[in-house]
Amino acid sequence: MGRVYVAGSINMDVVATADRHPKVGETVAGKQVLYFPGGKGANQAVAAARLGARTTLIGRLGKDSFGAELRAFLAGQGIDLGYVQETAQAHTGTAIITVAAADNTIVVIPGSNALVGADDVSVVPLVKGDVAISQFEIPLPTIAAFFLRARAAEATTLLNPAPAQKFGRELLELVDILVLNETELGFLAGTELSDNDEAARIIQVARQLQAREDQTICVTLGKRGVLALAGDQEFAVPGRVVKAVDTTGAGDCFVGALAAQLADEVPLRTALAFANAAASISVQRMGAGPSMPTAAEVAAAL
């Protein structure tokens, strides 16, 4: 079994719950404030580790109370933190999240995540069979350096381009597996997609974005499931209908679960079904990192 390496963000999520989201300029009364370990990198690492993958996280924390709490939480998940550095130059990354009616709005303050550089990823001992994950909450040049190293080691590269931002084709060509939702796909492809678009339309747009003939693009569609374009093959994984409590971190759960399966050499279609089930469990719980399921929970759901 390969190892999962995640180069990415580590945040403390400060979550406010309310009956509804405020309009611009409006104040609404909240119900409670909660503190959860988060950050897309940390979430994906927790998901992979809880599902049995040997997992290493590469990132940065500030020398503050949030940093200390996050390190303790991540260590408790069995994640290798040997490549997580502390820096006095910035505070630990923080996300301000409002949850109302199971939907969320998020403001992310990068803090120490913005300081994760090429030097942080250059010493990681990737080998063939490993899976290298990253997302867009650390600098893009760092991701490129990480994936260049992974490709040289014949490891699989998996990019979750969220929060969505434009990036160069040079980085896209380093990606073996691209995982994104239909909104992110539409943004990156320069076209508008909605919940009402048919599968054929979504696959058509994914094909336009495909940078290599052997590249896989997985489009997550929430309760509608997953569409995948694997090279020249396309297939769908059915959705799962559950009662969502908090969707924060659902995409990260999917990515971490998919990586854990791929590191265990599970075929893509089976791995996607497993990841979809894992994500459906995560949305039934509050928080991001703490909501990630175990392998036994996912097996019971399948």
PAKOLZA-355018 format. One record per residue (C-alpha): residue number from 1; residue in one letter; x, y, z. Coordinates in steps of 0.2 Angstrom, whole numbers, plus 5000, padded with zeros to 4 digits. Layout:
<num=NUM, residuo=A, px=X, py=Y, pz=Z>
...
END
This chain:
<num=1, residuo=M, px=5000, py=5000, pz=5000>
<num=2, residuo=G, px=5007, py=5017, pz=4995>
<num=3, residuo=R, px=5007, py=5032, pz=5007>
<num=4, residuo=V, px=4996, py=5048, pz=5005>
<num=5, residuo=Y, px=5005, py=5064, pz=5005>
<num=6, residuo=V, px=4995, py=5080, pz=5007>
<num=7, residuo=A, px=5003, py=5097, pz=5004>
<num=8, residuo=G, px=4990, py=5110, pz=5010>
<num=9, residuo=S, px=4981, py=5121, pz=5022>
<num=10, residuo=I, px=4979, py=5119, pz=5040>
<num=11, residuo=N, px=4965, py=5130, pz=5048>
<num=12, residuo=M, px=4955, py=5133, pz=5064>
<num=13, residuo=D, px=4937, py=5134, pz=5058>
<num=14, residuo=V, px=4927, py=5146, pz=5069>
<num=15, residuo=V, px=4909, py=5141, pz=5065>
<num=16, residuo=A, px=4893, py=5152, pz=5069>
<num=17, residuo=T, px=4876, py=5143, pz=5067>
<num=18, residuo=A, px=4860, py=5153, pz=5063>
<num=19, residuo=D, px=4843, py=5150, pz=5057>
<num=20, residuo=R, px=4847, py=5159, pz=5041>
<num=21, residuo=H, px=4861, py=5168, pz=5032>
<num=22, residuo=P, px=4861, py=5187, pz=5034>
<num=23, residuo=K, px=4859, py=5198, pz=5019>
<num=24, residuo=V, px=4872, py=5211, pz=5015>
<num=25, residuo=G, px=4872, py=5224, pz=5029>
<num=26, residuo=E, px=4861, py=5214, pz=5040>
<num=27, residuo=T, px=4864, py=5206, pz=5057>
<num=28, residuo=V, px=4855, py=5190, pz=5062>
<num=29, residuo=A, px=4855, py=5182, pz=5079>
<num=30, residuo=G, px=4866, py=5166, pz=5080>
<num=31, residuo=K, px=4863, py=5150, pz=5090>
<num=32, residuo=Q, px=4881, py=5145, pz=5094>
<num=33, residuo=V, px=4899, py=5147, pz=5090>
<num=34, residuo=L, px=4910, py=5131, pz=5088>
<num=35, residuo=Y, px=4928, py=5128, pz=5085>
<num=36, residuo=F, px=4933, py=5114, pz=5073>
<num=37, residuo=P, px=4950, py=5109, pz=5065>
<num=38, residuo=G, px=4949, py=5112, pz=5047>
<num=39, residuo=G, px=4958, py=5118, pz=5031>
<num=40, residuo=K, px=4957, py=5109, pz=5015>
<num=41, residuo=G, px=4974, py=5100, pz=5017>
<num=42, residuo=A, px=4971, py=5095, pz=5035>
<num=43, residuo=N, px=4953, py=5089, pz=5031>
<num=44, residuo=Q, px=4960, py=5078, pz=5017>
<num=45, residuo=A, px=4974, py=5071, pz=5027>
<num=46, residuo=V, px=4961, py=5067, pz=5042>
<num=47, residuo=A, px=4950, py=5058, pz=5029>
<num=48, residuo=A, px=4964, py=5048, pz=5022>
<num=49, residuo=A, px=4971, py=5043, pz=5039>
<num=50, residuo=R, px=4954, py=5038, pz=5047>
<num=51, residuo=L, px=4951, py=5027, pz=5032>
<num=52, residuo=G, px=4967, py=5017, pz=5035>
<num=53, residuo=A, px=4980, py=5026, pz=5024>
<num=54, residuo=R, px=4997, py=5030, pz=5030>
<num=55, residuo=T, px=4996, py=5049, pz=5029>
<num=56, residuo=T, px=5009, py=5063, pz=5029>
<num=57, residuo=L, px=5004, py=5081, pz=5030>
<num=58, residuo=I, px=5015, py=5095, pz=5023>
<num=59, residuo=G, px=5011, py=5113, pz=5029>
<num=60, residuo=R, px=5013, py=5127, pz=5041>
<num=61, residuo=L, px=5006, py=5132, pz=5058>
<num=62, residuo=G, px=5008, py=5149, pz=5067>
<num=63, residuo=K, px=5016, py=5149, pz=5085>
<num=64, residuo=D, px=4999, py=5152, pz=5093>
<num=65, residuo=S, px=4985, py=5143, pz=5103>
<num=66, residuo=F, px=4976, py=5138, pz=5087>
<num=67, residuo=G, px=4992, py=5130, pz=5080>
<num=68, residuo=A, px=4995, py=5120, pz=5096>
<num=69, residuo=E, px=4977, py=5114, pz=5096>
<num=70, residuo=L, px=4978, py=5109, pz=5078>
<num=71, residuo=R, px=4994, py=5100, pz=5080>
<num=72, residuo=A, px=4987, py=5090, pz=5095>
<num=73, residuo=F, px=4971, py=5085, pz=5085>
<num=74, residuo=L, px=4981, py=5080, pz=5069>
<num=75, residuo=A, px=4993, py=5070, pz=5079>
<num=76, residuo=G, px=4979, py=5061, pz=5087>
<num=77, residuo=Q, px=4972, py=5055, pz=5070>
<num=78, residuo=G, px=4989, py=5046, pz=5067>
<num=79, residuo=I, px=4995, py=5058, pz=5054>
<num=80, residuo=D, px=5013, py=5060, pz=5051>
<num=81, residuo=L, px=5017, py=5079, pz=5055>
<num=82, residuo=G, px=5036, py=5078, pz=5052>
<num=83, residuo=Y, px=5034, py=5090, pz=5038>
<num=84, residuo=V, px=5023, py=5103, pz=5047>
<num=85, residuo=Q, px=5033, py=5118, pz=5052>
<num=86, residuo=E, px=5029, py=5132, pz=5064>
<num=87, residuo=T, px=5032, py=5150, pz=5060>
<num=88, residuo=A, px=5032, py=5166, pz=5070>
<num=89, residuo=Q, px=5029, py=5176, pz=5054>
<num=90, residuo=A, px=5010, py=5173, pz=5053>
<num=91, residuo=H, px=4996, py=5167, pz=5063>
<num=92, residuo=T, px=4988, py=5150, pz=5060>
<num=93, residuo=G, px=4976, py=5149, pz=5046>
<num=94, residuo=T, px=4958, py=5153, pz=5051>
<num=95, residuo=A, px=4941, py=5151, pz=5042>
<num=96, residuo=I, px=4925, py=5160, pz=5048>
<num=97, residuo=I, px=4910, py=5149, pz=5043>
<num=98, residuo=T, px=4892, py=5153, pz=5045>
<num=99, residuo=V, px=4880, py=5138, pz=5044>
<num=100, residuo=A, px=4862, py=5140, pz=5041>
<num=101, residuo=A, px=4849, py=5127, pz=5035>
<num=102, residuo=A, px=4864, py=5115, pz=5031>
<num=103, residuo=D, px=4872, py=5127, pz=5019>
<num=104, residuo=N, px=4888, py=5137, pz=5023>
<num=105, residuo=T, px=4897, py=5153, pz=5018>
<num=106, residuo=I, px=4916, py=5154, pz=5022>
<num=107, residuo=V, px=4929, py=5167, pz=5023>
<num=108, residuo=V, px=4947, py=5160, pz=5024>
<num=109, residuo=I, px=4961, py=5170, pz=5031>
<num=110, residuo=P, px=4977, py=5160, pz=5025>
<num=111, residuo=G, px=4989, py=5166, pz=5038>
<num=112, residuo=S, px=5004, py=5153, pz=5039>
<num=113, residuo=N, px=4997, py=5143, pz=5024>
<num=114, residuo=A, px=5003, py=5157, pz=5013>
<num=115, residuo=L, px=5021, py=5154, pz=5018>
<num=116, residuo=V, px=5021, py=5135, pz=5013>
<num=117, residuo=G, px=5035, py=5136, pz=4999>
<num=118, residuo=A, px=5044, py=5125, pz=4987>
<num=119, residuo=D, px=5057, py=5121, pz=5001>
<num=120, residuo=D, px=5043, py=5113, pz=5012>
<num=121, residuo=V, px=5039, py=5100, pz=4998>
<num=122, residuo=S, px=5056, py=5097, pz=4991>
<num=123, residuo=V, px=5062, py=5085, pz=5005>
<num=124, residuo=V, px=5047, py=5074, pz=5005>
<num=125, residuo=P, px=5052, py=5056, pz=5001>
<num=126, residuo=L, px=5039, py=5051, pz=4988>
<num=127, residuo=V, px=5040, py=5035, pz=4979>
<num=128, residuo=K, px=5030, py=5025, pz=4966>
<num=129, residuo=G, px=5013, py=5020, pz=4972>
<num=130, residuo=D, px=5011, py=5035, pz=4983>
<num=131, residuo=V, px=4997, py=5048, pz=4980>
<num=132, residuo=A, px=5002, py=5067, pz=4981>
<num=133, residuo=I, px=4987, py=5078, pz=4985>
<num=134, residuo=S, px=4985, py=5097, pz=4985>
<num=135, residuo=Q, px=4972, py=5111, pz=4984>
<num=136, residuo=F, px=4972, py=5129, pz=4981>
<num=137, residuo=E, px=4974, py=5136, pz=4999>
<num=138, residuo=I, px=4993, py=5136, pz=4998>
<num=139, residuo=P, px=5003, py=5145, pz=4984>
<num=140, residuo=L, px=5002, py=5138, pz=4967>
<num=141, residuo=P, px=5021, py=5138, pz=4964>
<num=142, residuo=T, px=5022, py=5127, pz=4979>
<num=143, residuo=I, px=5009, py=5115, pz=4972>
<num=144, residuo=A, px=5019, py=5114, pz=4955>
<num=145, residuo=A, px=5035, py=5110, pz=4964>
<num=146, residuo=F, px=5026, py=5096, pz=4974>
<num=147, residuo=F, px=5019, py=5089, pz=4959>
<num=148, residuo=L, px=5035, py=5090, pz=4949>
<num=149, residuo=R, px=5043, py=5080, pz=4963>
<num=150, residuo=A, px=5029, py=5067, pz=4963>
<num=151, residuo=R, px=5029, py=5065, pz=4944>
<num=152, residuo=A, px=5048, py=5062, pz=4945>
<num=153, residuo=A, px=5045, py=5048, pz=4958>
<num=154, residuo=E, px=5031, py=5040, pz=4948>
<num=155, residuo=A, px=5018, py=5044, pz=4962>
<num=156, residuo=T, px=5000, py=5049, pz=4957>
<num=157, residuo=T, px=4996, py=5067, pz=4958>
<num=158, residuo=L, px=4978, py=5073, pz=4963>
<num=159, residuo=L, px=4973, py=5091, pz=4963>
<num=160, residuo=N, px=4957, py=5098, pz=4971>
<num=161, residuo=P, px=4957, py=5116, pz=4963>
<num=162, residuo=A, px=4947, py=5124, pz=4977>
<num=163, residuo=P, px=4944, py=5138, pz=4981>
<num=164, residuo=A, px=4943, py=5140, pz=4962>
<num=165, residuo=Q, px=4956, py=5152, pz=4954>
<num=166, residuo=K, px=4963, py=5152, pz=4936>
<num=167, residuo=F, px=4980, py=5143, pz=4934>
<num=168, residuo=G, px=4992, py=5139, pz=4920>
<num=169, residuo=R, px=4991, py=5124, pz=4909>
<num=170, residuo=E, px=5009, py=5120, pz=4915>
<num=171, residuo=L, px=5002, py=5115, pz=4932>
<num=172, residuo=L, px=4986, py=5106, pz=4925>
<num=173, residuo=E, px=4998, py=5095, pz=4914>
<num=174, residuo=L, px=5006, py=5089, pz=4930>
<num=175, residuo=V, px=4989, py=5083, pz=4937>
<num=176, residuo=D, px=4985, py=5064, pz=4935>
<num=177, residuo=I, px=4968, py=5066, pz=4943>
<num=178, residuo=L, px=4958, py=5082, pz=4945>
<num=179, residuo=V, px=4943, py=5082, pz=4957>
<num=180, residuo=L, px=4931, py=5097, pz=4957>
<num=181, residuo=N, px=4913, py=5101, pz=4958>
<num=182, residuo=E, px=4902, py=5107, pz=4943>
<num=183, residuo=T, px=4904, py=5126, pz=4949>
<num=184, residuo=E, px=4923, py=5125, pz=4949>
<num=185, residuo=L, px=4923, py=5115, pz=4932>
<num=186, residuo=G, px=4913, py=5129, pz=4924>
<num=187, residuo=F, px=4924, py=5142, pz=4931>
<num=188, residuo=L, px=4940, py=5134, pz=4925>
<num=189, residuo=A, px=4933, py=5130, pz=4908>
<num=190, residuo=G, px=4926, py=5147, pz=4906>
<num=191, residuo=T, px=4908, py=5142, pz=4905>
<num=192, residuo=E, px=4893, py=5142, pz=4916>
<num=193, residuo=L, px=4886, py=5125, pz=4923>
<num=194, residuo=S, px=4871, py=5123, pz=4935>
<num=195, residuo=D, px=4862, py=5109, pz=4945>
<num=196, residuo=N, px=4851, py=5107, pz=4930>
<num=197, residuo=D, px=4864, py=5102, pz=4917>
<num=198, residuo=E, px=4864, py=5085, pz=4910>
<num=199, residuo=A, px=4878, py=5073, pz=4913>
<num=200, residuo=A, px=4883, py=5073, pz=4894>
<num=201, residuo=R, px=4885, py=5092, pz=4895>
<num=202, residuo=I, px=4896, py=5091, pz=4911>
<num=203, residuo=I, px=4907, py=5078, pz=4903>
<num=204, residuo=Q, px=4908, py=5088, pz=4887>
<num=205, residuo=V, px=4915, py=5103, pz=4897>
<num=206, residuo=A, px=4927, py=5091, pz=4907>
<num=207, residuo=R, px=4934, py=5085, pz=4890>
<num=208, residuo=Q, px=4938, py=5103, pz=4885>
<num=209, residuo=L, px=4948, py=5105, pz=4901>
<num=210, residuo=Q, px=4957, py=5089, pz=4900>
<num=211, residuo=A, px=4976, py=5093, pz=4898>
<num=212, residuo=R, px=4982, py=5075, pz=4894>
<num=213, residuo=E, px=4974, py=5060, pz=4885>
<num=214, residuo=D, px=4977, py=5050, pz=4901>
<num=215, residuo=Q, px=4971, py=5063, pz=4913>
<num=216, residuo=T, px=4956, py=5059, pz=4924>
<num=217, residuo=I, px=4943, py=5072, pz=4929>
<num=218, residuo=C, px=4931, py=5068, pz=4943>
<num=219, residuo=V, px=4916, py=5080, pz=4945>
<num=220, residuo=T, px=4907, py=5079, pz=4961>
<num=221, residuo=L, px=4888, py=5083, pz=4960>
<num=222, residuo=G, px=4883, py=5082, pz=4979>
<num=223, residuo=K, px=4867, py=5071, pz=4980>
<num=224, residuo=R, px=4868, py=5068, pz=4961>
<num=225, residuo=G, px=4884, py=5058, pz=4963>
<num=226, residuo=V, px=4900, py=5059, pz=4953>
<num=227, residuo=L, px=4904, py=5059, pz=4935>
<num=228, residuo=A, px=4921, py=5054, pz=4929>
<num=229, residuo=L, px=4931, py=5056, pz=4913>
<num=230, residuo=A, px=4945, py=5044, pz=4914>
<num=231, residuo=G, px=4956, py=5046, pz=4898>
<num=232, residuo=D, px=4943, py=5043, pz=4884>
<num=233, residuo=Q, px=4931, py=5033, pz=4896>
<num=234, residuo=E, px=4917, py=5041, pz=4905>
<num=235, residuo=F, px=4906, py=5034, pz=4919>
<num=236, residuo=A, px=4894, py=5039, pz=4933>
<num=237, residuo=V, px=4893, py=5035, pz=4951>
<num=238, residuo=P, px=4875, py=5036, pz=4958>
<num=239, residuo=G, px=4872, py=5049, pz=4972>
<num=240, residuo=R, px=4866, py=5045, pz=4990>
<num=241, residuo=V, px=4852, py=5054, pz=4998>
<num=242, residuo=V, px=4855, py=5058, pz=5016>
<num=243, residuo=K, px=4849, py=5071, pz=5029>
<num=244, residuo=A, px=4863, py=5084, pz=5028>
<num=245, residuo=V, px=4868, py=5094, pz=5044>
<num=246, residuo=D, px=4884, py=5103, pz=5038>
<num=247, residuo=T, px=4892, py=5101, pz=5021>
<num=248, residuo=T, px=4908, py=5109, pz=5026>
<num=249, residuo=G, px=4922, py=5098, pz=5022>
<num=250, residuo=A, px=4912, py=5086, pz=5011>
<num=251, residuo=G, px=4923, py=5088, pz=4996>
<num=252, residuo=D, px=4939, py=5086, pz=5006>
<num=253, residuo=C, px=4932, py=5070, pz=5013>
<num=254, residuo=F, px=4929, py=5064, pz=4995>
<num=255, residuo=V, px=4947, py=5068, pz=4990>
<num=256, residuo=G, px=4955, py=5060, pz=5005>
<num=257, residuo=A, px=4944, py=5044, pz=5004>
<num=258, residuo=L, px=4948, py=5043, pz=4985>
<num=259, residuo=A, px=4967, py=5045, pz=4988>
<num=260, residuo=A, px=4966, py=5032, pz=5002>
<num=261, residuo=Q, px=4958, py=5020, pz=4990>
<num=262, residuo=L, px=4970, py=5024, pz=4976>
<num=263, residuo=A, px=4985, py=5021, pz=4987>
<num=264, residuo=D, px=4978, py=5004, pz=4991>
<num=265, residuo=E, px=4978, py=5001, pz=4972>
<num=266, residuo=V, px=4958, py=5000, pz=4972>
<num=267, residuo=P, px=4951, py=5002, pz=4954>
<num=268, residuo=L, px=4945, py=5020, pz=4950>
<num=269, residuo=R, px=4926, py=5016, pz=4949>
<num=270, residuo=T, px=4926, py=5007, pz=4965>
<num=271, residuo=A, px=4937, py=5020, pz=4973>
<num=272, residuo=L, px=4925, py=5034, pz=4968>
<num=273, residuo=A, px=4910, py=5024, pz=4975>
<num=274, residuo=F, px=4919, py=5022, pz=4991>
<num=275, residuo=A, px=4923, py=5041, pz=4992>
<num=276, residuo=N, px=4905, py=5046, pz=4988>
<num=277, residuo=A, px=4899, py=5035, pz=5002>
<num=278, residuo=A, px=4912, py=5043, pz=5014>
<num=279, residuo=A, px=4907, py=5060, pz=5009>
<num=280, residuo=S, px=4888, py=5056, pz=5012>
<num=281, residuo=I, px=4893, py=5051, pz=5030>
<num=282, residuo=S, px=4903, py=5067, pz=5033>
<num=283, residuo=V, px=4888, py=5079, pz=5029>
<num=284, residuo=Q, px=4878, py=5071, pz=5043>
<num=285, residuo=R, px=4889, py=5078, pz=5056>
<num=286, residuo=M, px=4895, py=5095, pz=5061>
<num=287, residuo=G, px=4912, py=5102, pz=5057>
<num=288, residuo=A, px=4925, py=5098, pz=5044>
<num=289, residuo=G, px=4940, py=5087, pz=5051>
<num=290, residuo=P, px=4930, py=5079, pz=5065>
<num=291, residuo=S, px=4916, py=5074, pz=5053>
<num=292, residuo=M, px=4927, py=5062, pz=5043>
<num=293, residuo=P, px=4921, py=5044, pz=5044>
<num=294, residuo=T, px=4931, py=5028, pz=5048>
<num=295, residuo=A, px=4933, py=5013, pz=5035>
<num=296, residuo=A, px=4921, py=5003, pz=5046>
<num=297, residuo=E, px=4908, py=5016, pz=5044>
<num=298, residuo=V, px=4910, py=5018, pz=5026>
<num=299, residuo=A, px=4909, py=4999, pz=5023>
<num=300, residuo=A, px=4893, py=4998, pz=5033>
<num=301, residuo=A, px=4885, py=5012, pz=5022>
<num=302, residuo=L, px=4890, py=5003, pz=5006>
END
